[in-house]
Amino acid sequence: MTAQSVPTTAPKTLADVAGTYVIDPSHSHVGFVARHAMVTKVRGSFNTVEGTATVDGANPAASSLSVTIDVSSVDTRDKGRDGHLQGADFFDVENYPTITFSATDFAVAGDVVTVTGNLTIKDHTRPVSIPLEFQGAAIDPFGNSRIGFEGSVVVNRKDWGLTWNAALETGGLLVSEKVSLEFEISAIKQA
């Protein structure tokens, strides 16, 4: 960035946000939470995420968003479980190396933008709506204009062909069908 192009102020409200932004993967979290063995939760994340958004806070219908997740970057802090998730029982990374999301609609209510779009996992594409709360904007010490959003949505993993499970001797299943998808996004303005 040249000295003339360094922004001096950040947008104050969601309506003020405009431009093209890219997800900063080192300051963002795209993850999931699933109940395990009916007694606890397992948390995981995807460490390699790319995404671009064209944001028009004053006219959300003019916005766009596309995200690609490298499935091989799944991380649950257990290499054996990560390998199982990458295998044919779950994500089948050999045949389906990415998860994609492409937005089709944006609805704004106050500081929350509900992004509706097509989520593709394996060969299944389903619509999903994700409420994302605007966390604010800032100019970082390097002169980058950043915006932040956080949100979550609960989905049924079976809707995307993730059907593997195991019965427990005490009743119930090893992995819950309902999974919470979590998003903490920091994005940097490009133009």
Secondary structure, DSSP 8 states (H G I E B T S, - for coil): --TTTS-----SSGGG-EEEEEE-GGG-EEEEEEEETTTEEEEEEES-EEEEEEEETTSGGG-EEEEEEEGGGEE-S-HHHHHHHHSTTTT-TTT--EEEEEEEEEEEETTEEEEEEEEEETTEEEEEEEEEEEEEEEE-TTS-EEEEEEEEEEEEGGGGT-----B-TTSSBSEEEEEEEEEEEEEEE--
